[in-house]
Amino acid sequence: MRPSAYLTAGALLFGTALGAADFLLTDNERPGWGSNTFPAGEPRLKTGATLSVVTDGAFASSPEFAKTAARPDGTFRALLDGRRGPEGDCQGFGSWQPKTRFESFVIDLKKPYGLTRAAVWAQFNKTQKSGDVEILVSSDGKTFVPAASGAFADGLSSEANKLGIPLELPFSEPVTAQYVQFRVKVRDGSPQQVISEVAVWGNEAGSAQAAEAIAVPVAPDVKISEKRLSGNPAGNTFPAGEAALATGATLSWVTDGPYATKSEEMLKTGSRPDGTCRVLLDGRRGTDGNCQAFGNWGGQYYATFTLDLKDTYLITRAAIWSQQTKTQGFETFELLLSADGAKFVSVGSINCPEGLLNQAEKLGEPVELKLEKPAAARYVRFRVKKHPARMQMILSEVAVWGDRLPQGADRTAYLPENQRPEVAVTGSGIGSSALTLDWSGFGSASQVKSYRVYRSQKPFSKITEEGVERIGEYPAATVRTVVYPLTPGETGSYGVTAVYDDGEYPVVKPFTWTAPGPIDVKTFGDMLAINHFWGGGGARHAKRTREWETVALDLLAETPFKTIRWWESYPEILKMLYERGIAATTFSGKRNYANGGRMGVHLYGAGNEPHLHGIRGADYAKRVADINRELKADVPHALLYAPTVCLDGRSLDFLEKFYAAGAKEHFDVLDIHNYLGNTADFVYPPGYPSGSPEGLFERIAKVREIMAKYGDAGKPMITTEFGYTDCNVANPVGEMTPERKAAFLVRGLIIQHVLGFRRVFVYSFWDEGEDPNYTEHSFGMLDYKGQKKPAYYASQVLGRELGKCVYDFPMKGSDEVNYGYVYRNPETDRFVTVVWNGASEMAGTFRTRPGTVTVVSMTGEKKEIRTAPDGSFRTVFGPAPVYLESAAPAELVKTVAVEEKTASDRVGLKPDSPVVVTGPGRKSEIGATLTNPTAETLEVHLSLETPEGKALASKTVKLAPGQSERAVLAVPAPAGLILDRYELAINYEGKYESRSDKTTLFVRRLAEKPGVTTGKMYGYQNDVYVLSDDTLEVTVDPQRGGRILEIFDRRTGANQITVPYDRLGGLHNIAFYYCIWDEVRAPNGSGIGRNTPYKVRLLPDGIEMSAENPGNLAAVKTLTLKGNGVLDLKVRLDSRSSRELACSWYMHPEYTVGGEAVSHSDLLTLPIGGKELEIPYWTGLGDRTTPEFSDGYWLLTSPSKHYRIRQDFSLDEFRKPRLWFGIGCCNFEMESSRDLKLAPGQSWTGDLKWTFSTLKQ
């Protein structure tokens, strides 16, 4: 059996253990201070560890170190306080020019532990440096044996932030010991060393492989007829015919323990009515407040309650209904079962689905937890946690389903302990090095004490099976980890178990992964790699802080480059890469072999550009042979790449001599630095500038000739450096811009994939400096300040377009200047054809399967083109590659050079109106103005289409250069809706490319005759009510609070209020905005919400709508048309409560007077101080405070539309309107009189009258 894999920390909730059951053992903590050394979630075991300094013998510490390490006050906590600087009193300072060269000390862990690793942090500056470190362990504190050793790297510096730099020393295998001795040697030539912090990790001795597994009897399969067990009536929550058992279930609230219901309001409202606790079992999920349980506003809390089913049943699933809004919601819901009401067993938990919102206001949304296997229980406990980002939790209903136990069934086989859910785990590979395991989907089961990770070389379902080994244990808060090292080609199955108080549930849902080879390539994305150097490249003129370096890694993680090349392999940095899903390759050398072997690095370089270091090819062949022997001895599965030379003539001469000396057998992968230049060695296509990546075709052919000559034609190839500097001083390829560099990189990566390269490492990711005259400073995709260059964005688009694709074949019709390659996405079976011409812009005619083609630019701009019936289309392409997404490969039919392009070359499409109003006395036509800004005559195909793309009407319009013309299409016959949606589309052939454009418009059909009717509108499934007379047409939505959706003036065809037709179906999820809505406001859930369904009674000239919050308030709204542009709304509130209720009726309108709110022009007339005051409307200014009104009316006038809205009301019934300048609308918000309180049986009435009138011009 192979030794346990190492595991490393992930971001945020990642585990931090390196080995099996890996915890911090040294109690590193400084009271009252935060740690700047260990993450907040670092798993720890409290050991009581102490430190003592070695003062005798050859490895004795210096006197100054013994003194300063004893701080504070002789406690020797300076090195165990979680602080690695910059404070002086948290570090141990060695004597200046000490007689002994060591600082040695012993940590006593107070009992033996299984130790896995140790670390030491030290300061590095001009006068303070540490060197070699040795770790020894002992069981008795007397006899110490070596466990690990290492050395701090050269060139380290902590001068910028005075924070100690770590050296981590993993043990080759866990060792049991109580005492750990550190021997830290001052670096030769340094007068002093300063040790900032030390630490040891491990776990309880012998626990790493102990599996206290719960014995799980196999429950026989049972057929049950699922029924509702919780006693809820159907109400508005359950289907009327759903099967149910009368169990007599009761609910009680849990008020003690760590998950107690501590929200007083939750307990109070959840015990209704009258202490019976039936509020969550009444079949009502809203909208009335007395059928729900309200938590306190603010704070964090649980709602925990137990259902007693009065007998034992097989439980299959449970659900909660909760209010889910921007301010209300829950985070997790856990289910626990019990046979006796004393011992409860967690059988699963579920997170609230992200983005869940109420589909109807104040109607709770369901979230269901289904058990993987039925479990027998009498008591069902719900543990619901309020969402920390919400202000309140409101529960509307709960339910449990299951059935009776089959007659004669063995209850013990169905105990909850035996039906716990398996932990589902998923994984994603990090090259051939590591594997990220993720079990975050398991939820958050409170009874889980820890998670254990297991591995086997074959699939397994239980951890007790032969060959299964445990490779890690994590605290319950941990949901993912990284496993390494992996062995290329080996397959492993990984499972995660949950450990409970009564043991470990041994059944798993395994994830199987086969580690790929170090340079395996399946898709284009597998080839992409990059040079990135933590700590700086060779030309960096200033060190960056750790914060800068971390930001750069985060930006790198957002690109498609998932492997880096770096000449070092420090475990601390490789872990940071693995956390971001990035693998690494490194250079040869003993330290890299040791680190790389532990970390899973399998690709090593023999050196870098030896032809530039005065080495002959034959001599280098011998050196590579030596390196290969040493590498394979230390890292048997590793691959070695060489010789890492360039492409110019002299470099290829070196390659020839290298091969001639017999190098073929001593390296695994040929590495060439694919830099191009402007010398005679390089050949480019006609018209292409020097440096163009197309020069690789000729150069790589030369390389392959040499390989074939020496019998090495089949050896895989990579390039560990390919890139361009955008410095224009002495640039080896000539003139360069950031945009040209982006195009060269993208084209070069595609070309090298076509040429069969297994890895291409772009040089490089981050600029080394800011010297505008130094070429080495400007190779990056980020500039020195971390700002993204065009190449960064282009690489992201390249990854999105081709990352998951495989290369099929060259584009048909491509030639020596017009390049094109066809890629296919195996997951979608869609094709991406990438095309370019590096010499000039071309207009290409292409052909593919008829339909729609998406054209994507190098930087991600997209446009859709509709092909001709034969599949042909045209688009412009040039030095910047263009991606053509289509259902079949695209081929190039012909090209035309683009001589000039006008500033605007697209036909303008402007509908007469986004909403076309038709009906009696109105034209049934859709008009649009087409404008041709080009110098060519164009034939534009105009069509009216359904949202699904079906053409309903069309015509062709011929436009001369600069011409505008209004085109008209007939309105389609009604399809049973009063509101229809259409797409108005144009297609035409421009001078150089096919063009398509479209815009959405709606057709609103007014009623044929006066009266009250129902109708449906596109995008909304419920009926609306339409009130019509000779002047007005008003649309009302009773199902969503009786809101007024439209007020059309039939004389002008304009709607006087805002309504977003494209968002009609989701208005109930939009807070505050659109139309005219109202609500009844009252405390403690006694009101009536803006989306509460209203019952409707038809009247001769209008409708009456009513809604009730039982036991609290009822509302009646009567809306009638009075003729001559008058609309009347009468509102009555009735108290149904047994106590006095403070309440108010509030209305939010959004007016567009004359059909459009015109900023600076529309006028508001307000009666102030007995006179009329006029103020202009300004869009978007929000709340406008005004003095009290002296009379009960206001006017809103549009001088430009010659239109006016007037509203009349009683100052006794309503308070002063609140004036709000919205964006594109003007609001007069109305609310009932202040301090309104209704005694039992009392009512309030209010009357609002609108008058809509046209003005004489």
Rosetta blueprint (number, residue, H / E / L):
1 M L
2 R L
3 P L
4 S L
5 A L
6 Y E
7 L E
8 T E
9 A L
10 G L
11 A L
12 L L
13 L L
14 F E
15 G L
16 T L
17 A L
18 L L
19 G L
20 A L
21 A L
22 D L
23 F E
24 L E
25 L L
26 T L
27 D L
28 N L
29 E L
30 R L
31 P L
32 G L
33 W L
34 G L
35 S L
36 N L
37 T L
38 F L
39 P L
40 A L
41 G L
42 E L
43 P L
44 R E
45 L L
46 K L
47 T L
48 G L
49 A L
50 T E
51 L E
52 S E
53 V E
54 V L
55 T L
56 D L
57 G L
58 A L
59 F L
60 A L
61 S L
62 S L
63 P H
64 E H
65 F H
66 A H
67 K H
68 T H
69 A L
70 A L
71 R L
72 P L
73 D L
74 G L
75 T L
76 F L
77 R L
78 A H
79 L H
80 L H
81 D L
82 G L
83 R L
84 R L
85 G L
86 P L
87 E L
88 G H
89 D H
90 C H
91 Q L
92 G E
93 F E
94 G L
95 S L
96 W L
97 Q L
98 P L
99 K L
100 T L
101 R L
102 F E
103 E E
104 S E
105 F E
106 V E
107 I E
108 D E
109 L E
110 K E
111 K E
112 P E
113 Y E
114 G E
115 L E
116 T E
117 R E
118 A E
119 A E
120 V E
121 W E
122 A E
123 Q L
124 F L
125 N L
126 K L
127 T L
128 Q E
129 K L
130 S E
131 G E
132 D E
133 V E
134 E E
135 I E
136 L E
137 V E
138 S E
139 S L
140 D L
141 G L
142 K L
143 T L
144 F L
145 V E
146 P E
147 A E
148 A E
149 S E
150 G E
151 A E
152 F L
153 A L
154 D L
155 G L
156 L L
157 S L
158 S L
159 E L
160 A L
161 N L
162 K L
163 L L
164 G L
165 I E
166 P E
167 L E
168 E E
169 L E
170 P E
171 F E
172 S E
173 E E
174 P E
175 V E
176 T E
177 A E
178 Q E
179 Y E
180 V E
181 Q E
182 F E
183 R E
184 V E
185 K E
186 V E
187 R L
188 D L
189 G L
190 S L
191 P L
192 Q E
193 Q L
194 V E
195 I E
196 S E
197 E E
198 V E
199 A E
200 V E
201 W E
202 G E
203 N E
204 E E
205 A L
206 G L
207 S L
208 A L
209 Q L
210 A L
211 A L
212 E L
213 A E
214 I L
215 A L
216 V L
217 P L
218 V L
219 A L
220 P L
221 D L
222 V L
223 K L
224 I L
225 S L
226 E L
227 K E
228 R E
229 L L
230 S L
231 G L
232 N L
233 P L
234 A L
235 G L
236 N L
237 T L
238 F L
239 P L
240 A L
241 G L
242 E L
243 A L
244 A E
245 L L
246 A L
247 T L
248 G L
249 A L
250 T E
251 L E
252 S E
253 W E
254 V L
255 T L
256 D L
257 G L
258 P L
259 Y L
260 A L
261 T L
262 K L
263 S L
264 E H
265 E H
266 M H
267 L H
268 K H
269 T H
270 G H
271 S L
272 R L
273 P L
274 D L
275 G L
276 T L
277 C L
278 R L
279 V L
280 L L
281 L L
282 D L
283 G L
284 R L
285 R L
286 G L
287 T L
288 D L
289 G H
290 N H
291 C H
292 Q L
293 A E
294 F E
295 G L
296 N L
297 W L
298 G L
299 G L
300 Q L
301 Y L
302 Y E
303 A E
304 T E
305 F E
306 T E
307 L E
308 D E
309 L E
310 K E
311 D E
312 T E
313 Y E
314 L E
315 I E
316 T E
317 R E
318 A E
319 A E
320 I E
321 W E
322 S E
323 Q L
324 Q L
325 T L
326 K L
327 T L
328 Q E
329 G L
330 F E
331 E E
332 T E
333 F E
334 E E
335 L E
336 L E
337 L E
338 S E
339 A L
340 D L
341 G L
342 A L
343 K L
344 F L
345 V E
346 S E
347 V E
348 G E
349 S E
350 I E
351 N E
352 C L
353 P L
354 E L
355 G L
356 L L
357 L L
358 N L
359 Q L
360 A L
361 E L
362 K L
363 L L
364 G L
365 E E
366 P E
367 V E
368 E E
369 L E
370 K E
371 L E
372 E E
373 K E
374 P E
375 A E
376 A E
377 A E
378 R E
379 Y E
380 V E
381 R E
382 F E
383 R E
384 V E
385 K E
386 K E
387 H L
388 P L
389 A L
390 R L
391 M L
392 Q E
393 M L
394 I E
395 L E
396 S E
397 E E
398 V E
399 A E
400 V E
401 W E
402 G E
403 D E
404 R E
405 L L
406 P L
407 Q L
408 G L
409 A L
410 D L
411 R H
412 T H
413 A H
414 Y H
415 L L
416 P H
417 E H
418 N H
419 Q L
420 R L
421 P L
422 E L
423 V E
424 A E
425 V L
426 T E
427 G E
428 S E
429 G E
430 I E
431 G L
432 S L
433 S L
434 A E
435 L E
436 T E
437 L E
438 D E
439 W L
440 S H
441 G H
442 F H
443 G L
444 S L
445 A L
446 S L
447 Q L
448 V L
449 K L
450 S E
451 Y E
452 R E
453 V E
454 Y E
455 R E
456 S E
457 Q L
458 K L
459 P L
460 F L
461 S L
462 K E
463 I L
464 T L
465 E L
466 E L
467 G L
468 V L
469 E E
470 R E
471 I E
472 G E
473 E E
474 Y E
475 P E
476 A L
477 A L
478 T L
479 V L
480 R E
481 T E
482 V E
483 V E
484 Y E
485 P L
486 L L
487 T L
488 P L
489 G L
490 E L
491 T E
492 G E
493 S E
494 Y E
495 G E
496 V E
497 T E
498 A E
499 V E
500 Y E
501 D L
502 D L
503 G E
504 E E
505 Y L
506 P L
507 V E
508 V E
509 K E
510 P L
511 F E
512 T E
513 W E
514 T E
515 A L
516 P L
517 G L
518 P L
519 I L
520 D L
521 V L
522 K L
523 T L
524 F H
525 G H
526 D H
527 M H
528 L E
529 A E
530 I E
531 N E
532 H L
533 F L
534 W L
535 G L
536 G L
537 G L
538 G L
539 A L
540 R L
541 H L
542 A L
543 K L
544 R L
545 T L
546 R H
547 E H
548 W H
549 E H
550 T H
551 V H
552 A H
553 L H
554 D H
555 L H
556 L H
557 A H
558 E L
559 T L
560 P L
561 F L
562 K L
563 T E
564 I E
565 R E
566 W L
567 W L
568 E L
569 S L
570 Y L
571 P H
572 E H
573 I H
574 L H
575 K H
576 M H
577 L H
578 Y H
579 E H
580 R L
581 G L
582 I L
583 A E
584 A E
585 T E
586 T E
587 F E
588 S L
589 G L
590 K H
591 R H
592 N H
593 Y H
594 A H
595 N H
596 G H
597 G H
598 R H
599 M H
600 G L
601 V L
602 H L
603 L E
604 Y E
605 G E
606 A L
607 G L
608 N L
609 E L
610 P H
611 H H
612 L H
613 H L
614 G L
615 I L
616 R L
617 G H
618 A H
619 D H
620 Y H
621 A H
622 K H
623 R H
624 V H
625 A H
626 D H
627 I H
628 N H
629 R H
630 E H
631 L H
632 K H
633 A H
634 D H
635 V L
636 P L
637 H L
638 A L
639 L E
640 L E
641 Y E
642 A E
643 P E
644 T E
645 V E
646 C L
647 L L
648 D L
649 G H
650 R H
651 S H
652 L H
653 D H
654 F H
655 L H
656 E H
657 K H
658 F H
659 Y H
660 A H
661 A L
662 G L
663 A H
664 K H
665 E H
666 H H
667 F L
668 D L
669 V E
670 L E
671 D E
672 I E
673 H L
674 N L
675 Y L
676 L L
677 G L
678 N L
679 T L
680 A L
681 D L
682 F L
683 V L
684 Y L
685 P L
686 P L
687 G L
688 Y L
689 P L
690 S L
691 G L
692 S L
693 P H
694 E H
695 G H
696 L H
697 F H
698 E H
699 R H
700 I H
701 A H
702 K H
703 V H
704 R H
705 E H
706 I H
707 M H
708 A H
709 K H
710 Y L
711 G L
712 D L
713 A L
714 G L
715 K L
716 P L
717 M E
718 I E
719 T E
720 T E
721 E E
722 F E
723 G L
724 Y L
725 T L
726 D L
727 C L
728 N L
729 V L
730 A L
731 N L
732 P L
733 V L
734 G L
735 E L
736 M L
737 T L
738 P H
739 E H
740 R H
741 K H
742 A H
743 A H
744 F H
745 L H
746 V H
747 R H
748 G H
749 L H
750 I H
751 I H
752 Q H
753 H H
754 V H
755 L L
756 G L
757 F L
758 R L
759 R E
760 V E
761 F E
762 V E
763 Y L
764 S L
765 F L
766 W E
767 D L
768 E L
769 G L
770 E L
771 D L
772 P L
773 N L
774 Y L
775 T H
776 E H
777 H H
778 S L
779 F L
780 G L
781 M L
782 L E
783 D L
784 Y L
785 K L
786 G L
787 Q L
788 K E
789 K L
790 P H
791 A H
792 Y H
793 Y H
794 A H
795 S H
796 Q H
797 V H
798 L H
799 G H
800 R H
801 E H
802 L H
803 G L
804 K L
805 C L
806 V E
807 Y E
808 D E
809 F E
810 P E
811 M L
812 K L
813 G L
814 S L
815 D L
816 E L
817 V L
818 N L
819 Y E
820 G E
821 Y E
822 V E
823 Y E
824 R E
825 N E
826 P L
827 E L
828 T L
829 D L
830 R E
831 F E
832 V E
833 T E
834 V E
835 V E
836 W E
837 N L
838 G L
839 A L
840 S L
841 E L
842 M E
843 A E
844 G E
845 T E
846 F E
847 R E
848 T L
849 R L
850 P L
851 G L
852 T E
853 V E
854 T E
855 V E
856 V E
857 S L
858 M L
859 T L
860 G L
861 E L
862 K E
863 K E
864 E E
865 I E
866 R E
867 T L
868 A L
869 P L
870 D L
871 G L
872 S E
873 F E
874 R E
875 T E
876 V E
877 F E
878 G L
879 P L
880 A L
881 P L
882 V E
883 Y E
884 L E
885 E E
886 S E
887 A L
888 A L
889 P L
890 A L
891 E E
892 L E
893 V E
894 K E
895 T E
896 V E
897 A E
898 V L
899 E L
900 E L
901 K L
902 T L
903 A L
904 S L
905 D L
906 R L
907 V L
908 G E
909 L E
910 K E
911 P E
912 D L
913 S L
914 P L
915 V E
916 V E
917 V E
918 T E
919 G L
920 P L
921 G L
922 R L
923 K L
924 S L
925 E E
926 I E
927 G E
928 A E
929 T E
930 L E
931 T E
932 N L
933 P L
934 T L
935 A L
936 E L
937 T L
938 L E
939 E E
940 V E
941 H E
942 L E
943 S E
944 L E
945 E E
946 T L
947 P L
948 E L
949 G L
950 K L
951 A E
952 L E
953 A E
954 S E
955 K E
956 T E
957 V E
958 K E
959 L E
960 A L
961 P L
962 G L
963 Q L
964 S E
965 E E
966 R E
967 A E
968 V E
969 L E
970 A E
971 V L
972 P L
973 A L
974 P L
975 A L
976 G L
977 L L
978 I L
979 L E
980 D E
981 R E
982 Y E
983 E E
984 L E
985 A E
986 I E
987 N E
988 Y E
989 E E
990 G L
991 K L
992 Y L
993 E L
994 S E
995 R E
996 S E
997 D E
998 K E
999 T E
1000 T E
1001 L E
1002 F E
1003 V E
1004 R E
1005 R E
1006 L L
1007 A L
1008 E L
1009 K L
1010 P L
1011 G E
1012 V E
1013 T E
1014 T E
1015 G E
1016 K E
1017 M E
1018 Y L
1019 G L
1020 Y E
1021 Q E
1022 N E
1023 D E
1024 V E
1025 Y E
1026 V E
1027 L E
1028 S E
1029 D L
1030 D L
1031 T L
1032 L E
1033 E E
1034 V E
1035 T E
1036 V E
1037 D E
1038 P H
1039 Q H
1040 R H
1041 G L
1042 G L
1043 R E
1044 I E
1045 L E
1046 E E
1047 I E
1048 F E
1049 D E
1050 R L
1051 R L
1052 T L
1053 G L
1054 A E
1055 N E
1056 Q L
1057 I E
1058 T L
1059 V L
1060 P L
1061 Y H
1062 D H
1063 R H
1064 L H
1065 G H
1066 G H
1067 L H
1068 H H
1069 N H
1070 I L
1071 A L
1072 F L
1073 Y L
1074 Y L
1075 C L
1076 I E
1077 W E
1078 D E
1079 E E
1080 V E
1081 R E
1082 A L
1083 P L
1084 N L
1085 G L
1086 S L
1087 G L
1088 I E
1089 G L
1090 R L
1091 N L
1092 T L
1093 P L
1094 Y L
1095 K E
1096 V E
1097 R E
1098 L E
1099 L E
1100 P L
1101 D L
1102 G E
1103 I E
1104 E E
1105 M E
1106 S E
1107 A E
1108 E E
1109 N E
1110 P L
1111 G L
1112 N L
1113 L E
1114 A E
1115 A E
1116 V E
1117 K E
1118 T E
1119 L E
1120 T E
1121 L E
1122 K E
1123 G E
1124 N L
1125 G L
1126 V E
1127 L E
1128 D E
1129 L E
1130 K E
1131 V E
1132 R E
1133 L E
1134 D E
1135 S E
1136 R L
1137 S L
1138 S L
1139 R L
1140 E L
1141 L E
1142 A E
1143 C L
1144 S E
1145 W E
1146 Y E
1147 M E
1148 H E
1149 P E
1150 E L
1151 Y E
1152 T L
1153 V H
1154 G H
1155 G H
1156 E L
1157 A L
1158 V L
1159 S L
1160 H L
1161 S L
1162 D L
1163 L E
1164 L E
1165 T E
1166 L E
1167 P E
1168 I E
1169 G L
1170 G L
1171 K E
1172 E E
1173 L E
1174 E E
1175 I E
1176 P E
1177 Y L
1178 W L
1179 T L
1180 G L
1181 L L
1182 G E
1183 D E
1184 R E
1185 T L
1186 T L
1187 P L
1188 E L
1189 F E
1190 S L
1191 D L
1192 G L
1193 Y E
1194 W E
1195 L E
1196 L E
1197 T E
1198 S E
1199 P L
1200 S L
1201 K L
1202 H L
1203 Y E
1204 R E
1205 I E
1206 R E
1207 Q E
1208 D E
1209 F L
1210 S L
1211 L L
1212 D L
1213 E L
1214 F E
1215 R L
1216 K L
1217 P L
1218 R E
1219 L E
1220 W E
1221 F E
1222 G E
1223 I L
1224 G L
1225 C E
1226 C E
1227 N E
1228 F E
1229 E E
1230 M E
1231 E E
1232 S E
1233 S L
1234 R L
1235 D L
1236 L L
1237 K E
1238 L E
1239 A L
1240 P L
1241 G L
1242 Q L
1243 S E
1244 W E
1245 T E
1246 G E
1247 D E
1248 L E
1249 K E
1250 W E
1251 T E
1252 F E
1253 S E
1254 T E
1255 L L
1256 K L
1257 Q L
